[in-house]
Amino acid sequence: MNHETVGYAAAVLTTLSFLPQVIKTWKTGSTRDISLGMFATFCLGVSLWAVYGFMIGSWPVILANISVLALAGTILVLKIRHG
């Protein structure tokens, strides 16, 4: 298995790990137990990882972090809206 395959596998798994939280938060509208500070910081960090991916030309890093940013960003927006 080459390094690109490992990168894509890691990207898929880490991205999919956010789906259950997004679905639950979307359905219930409850964000009470979610930390605003954690998700804001996480989204900033993931954004920087995506920039880093562009800088080094690594598609697994780019795709994983853009996908995770979309999911974590959804949770962050729901947290801001619902408190």
Backbone as JSON, one array per atom type, in Angstrom:
{
  "sequence": "MNHETVGYAAAVLTTLSFLPQVIKTWKTGSTRDISLGMFATFCLGVSLWAVYGFMIGSWPVILANISVLALAGTILVLKIRHG",
  "N": [[0.85, -1.17, 0.0], [0.64, 2.16, -0.93], [1.73, 5.51, 0.05], [-0.16, 7.46, -0.72], [-2.56, 6.01, -0.85], [-2.9, 5.31, 1.82], [-3.2, 7.88, 2.84], [-5.63, 8.71, 1.59], [-7.37, 6.8, 2.68], [-7.24, 7.48, 5.4], [-8.3, 10.05, 5.21], [-10.97, 9.55, 4.4], [-11.96, 8.08, 6.61], [-11.59, 9.87, 8.82], [-13.18, 11.98, 8.02], [-15.73, 10.79, 7.8], [-16.15, 10.28, 10.47], [-17.3, 12.52, 11.59], [-19.9, 12.6, 10.68], [-22.02, 11.23, 12.24], [-22.34, 13.04, 14.43], [-23.04, 15.43, 13.16], [-25.47, 14.67, 11.94], [-27.02, 13.98, 14.22], [-27.05, 16.44, 15.62], [-28.26, 18.08, 13.73], [-30.8, 16.86, 13.49], [-31.87, 16.98, 16.13], [-31.43, 19.58, 16.91], [-30.14, 20.32, 19.13], [-27.45, 21.69, 20.78], [-26.3, 21.91, 23.16], [-24.39, 20.44, 24.66], [-22.08, 20.77, 23.23], [-18.96, 22.22, 22.7], [-18.42, 25.54, 22.01], [-16.0, 26.97, 21.82], [-14.16, 24.9, 21.35], [-15.02, 23.85, 18.85], [-14.78, 26.14, 17.21], [-12.03, 26.65, 17.34], [-11.11, 24.22, 16.32], [-12.15, 24.29, 13.69], [-10.68, 26.44, 12.66], [-8.1, 25.34, 12.83], [-8.37, 23.13, 11.08], [-8.84, 24.5, 8.73], [-6.33, 25.67, 8.36], [-4.83, 23.33, 8.0], [-5.85, 22.56, 5.52], [-4.92, 24.67, 3.93], [-2.19, 24.18, 4.23], [-2.11, 21.69, 2.94], [-2.62, 22.52, 0.29], [-0.31, 24.02, -0.07], [1.71, 22.08, -0.06], [0.84, 20.47, -2.03], [-0.75, 18.17, -1.64], [-3.27, 16.09, -2.26], [-4.82, 14.22, -0.66], [-4.63, 15.43, 1.89], [-5.72, 17.95, 1.37], [-8.38, 17.37, 0.42], [-9.45, 15.89, 2.56], [-9.4, 17.74, 4.68], [-10.93, 19.9, 3.74], [-13.38, 18.62, 3.5], [-13.86, 17.79, 6.17], [-13.91, 20.31, 7.33], [-16.27, 21.32, 6.22], [-18.19, 19.67, 7.47], [-17.62, 19.99, 10.26], [-17.88, 22.72, 10.34], [-20.6, 22.97, 9.84], [-21.64, 21.98, 12.25], [-20.58, 23.93, 13.94], [-21.92, 26.26, 13.01], [-24.55, 25.52, 13.64], [-24.3, 25.41, 16.41], [-23.77, 28.11, 16.99], [-26.17, 29.24, 16.13], [-28.13, 27.9, 17.73], [-27.16, 28.02, 20.25]],
  "CA": [[0.0, 0.0, 0.0], [1.49, 3.35, -0.99], [1.39, 6.59, 0.98], [-1.39, 8.13, -1.16], [-3.68, 5.16, -0.45], [-3.05, 5.5, 3.27], [-3.73, 9.23, 3.01], [-7.05, 8.74, 1.22], [-8.12, 6.01, 3.67], [-7.33, 8.31, 6.6], [-9.22, 11.14, 4.89], [-12.34, 9.04, 4.42], [-12.34, 7.71, 7.97], [-11.71, 11.03, 9.7], [-14.34, 12.74, 7.57], [-16.94, 10.06, 8.19], [-16.33, 10.29, 11.93], [-18.12, 13.67, 11.96], [-21.28, 12.45, 10.22], [-23.02, 10.98, 13.29], [-22.58, 14.25, 15.22], [-23.78, 16.37, 12.31], [-26.84, 14.17, 11.8], [-27.71, 14.11, 15.51], [-27.23, 17.85, 15.91], [-29.23, 18.58, 12.76], [-32.13, 16.33, 13.82], [-32.36, 17.41, 17.44], [-31.24, 21.02, 17.09], [-29.51, 20.53, 20.44], [-25.99, 21.87, 20.77], [-25.98, 22.25, 24.54], [-23.17, 19.77, 25.15], [-20.99, 20.99, 22.29], [-18.15, 23.38, 23.08], [-18.22, 26.53, 20.95], [-14.56, 27.24, 21.71], [-13.48, 23.75, 20.73], [-15.34, 23.75, 17.42], [-14.21, 27.3, 16.53], [-10.59, 26.4, 17.24], [-10.94, 23.07, 15.43], [-12.38, 24.74, 12.31], [-9.52, 27.23, 12.27], [-6.99, 24.4, 12.61], [-8.63, 22.36, 9.86], [-8.61, 25.43, 7.62], [-4.88, 25.77, 8.17], [-4.38, 22.06, 7.41], [-6.2, 22.6, 4.1], [-3.94, 25.57, 3.31], [-0.94, 23.41, 4.19], [-2.26, 20.7, 1.86], [-2.4, 23.23, -0.99], [1.1, 24.43, -0.15], [2.57, 20.93, -0.37], [0.26, 19.76, -3.16], [-1.21, 16.85, -1.22], [-4.71, 15.98, -2.4], [-5.49, 13.63, 0.5], [-4.7, 16.44, 2.96], [-6.65, 18.99, 0.92], [-9.76, 16.86, 0.38], [-9.88, 15.52, 3.92], [-9.62, 18.91, 5.53], [-12.08, 20.65, 3.24], [-14.58, 17.85, 3.86], [-14.05, 17.89, 7.61], [-14.3, 21.69, 7.61], [-17.69, 21.46, 5.89], [-18.99, 19.01, 8.51], [-17.41, 20.67, 11.55], [-18.46, 24.04, 10.17], [-22.05, 22.81, 10.02], [-21.87, 21.89, 13.7], [-20.27, 25.25, 14.49], [-23.03, 27.16, 12.67], [-25.71, 25.11, 14.45], [-23.99, 25.83, 17.78], [-23.95, 29.56, 17.06], [-27.61, 29.52, 15.98], [-28.96, 27.31, 18.79], [-26.55, 28.23, 21.57]],
  "C": [[0.9, 1.24, 0.0], [0.96, 4.46, -0.09], [0.12, 7.34, 0.58], [-2.62, 7.32, -0.75], [-3.95, 5.3, 1.04], [-3.66, 6.87, 3.54], [-5.21, 9.31, 2.68], [-7.89, 7.94, 2.22], [-8.29, 6.81, 4.97], [-8.31, 9.45, 6.38], [-10.68, 10.69, 4.97], [-12.79, 8.76, 5.84], [-12.51, 8.91, 8.89], [-12.89, 11.91, 9.3], [-15.63, 12.08, 8.0], [-17.2, 10.1, 9.69], [-17.2, 11.47, 12.39], [-19.59, 13.5, 11.58], [-22.28, 12.16, 11.33], [-23.34, 12.23, 14.12], [-23.38, 15.27, 14.43], [-25.24, 15.95, 12.2], [-27.62, 14.35, 13.1], [-28.01, 15.57, 15.83], [-28.29, 18.45, 15.0], [-30.64, 18.15, 13.13], [-32.69, 16.91, 15.11], [-32.31, 18.92, 17.63], [-30.55, 21.35, 18.4], [-27.99, 20.6, 20.29], [-25.48, 22.16, 22.18], [-24.65, 21.66, 25.01], [-21.98, 19.92, 24.22], [-20.26, 22.28, 22.66], [-17.94, 24.3, 21.88], [-16.73, 26.8, 20.74], [-13.81, 26.13, 21.01], [-13.74, 23.7, 19.24], [-14.8, 24.94, 16.63], [-12.71, 27.1, 16.31], [-10.31, 25.27, 16.26], [-11.11, 23.5, 13.97], [-11.23, 25.59, 11.8], [-8.33, 26.31, 11.97], [-7.16, 23.6, 11.34], [-8.44, 23.24, 8.62], [-7.12, 25.56, 7.32], [-4.29, 24.49, 7.6], [-4.7, 22.04, 5.92], [-5.23, 23.52, 3.35], [-2.6, 24.85, 3.18], [-0.98, 22.37, 3.07], [-2.05, 21.33, 0.49], [-0.93, 23.59, -1.15], [2.02, 23.28, -0.53], [2.03, 20.1, -1.53], [-0.23, 18.36, -2.83], [-2.74, 16.77, -1.25], [-5.4, 15.27, -1.25], [-5.66, 14.63, 1.65], [-5.73, 17.51, 2.6], [-8.09, 18.5, 1.03], [-10.29, 16.51, 1.77], [-10.24, 16.75, 4.73], [-10.74, 19.81, 5.04], [-13.37, 19.94, 3.61], [-14.88, 17.95, 5.35], [-14.47, 19.31, 7.99], [-15.78, 21.9, 7.3], [-18.56, 20.85, 6.99], [-18.85, 19.7, 9.86], [-17.97, 22.08, 11.5], [-19.96, 24.03, 10.31], [-22.39, 22.76, 11.5], [-21.62, 23.25, 14.35], [-21.4, 26.24, 14.22], [-24.26, 26.81, 13.5], [-25.51, 25.51, 15.91], [-24.22, 27.32, 17.94], [-25.44, 29.91, 17.0], [-28.42, 29.1, 17.19], [-28.38, 27.49, 20.19], [-26.11, 27.0, 22.14]]
}
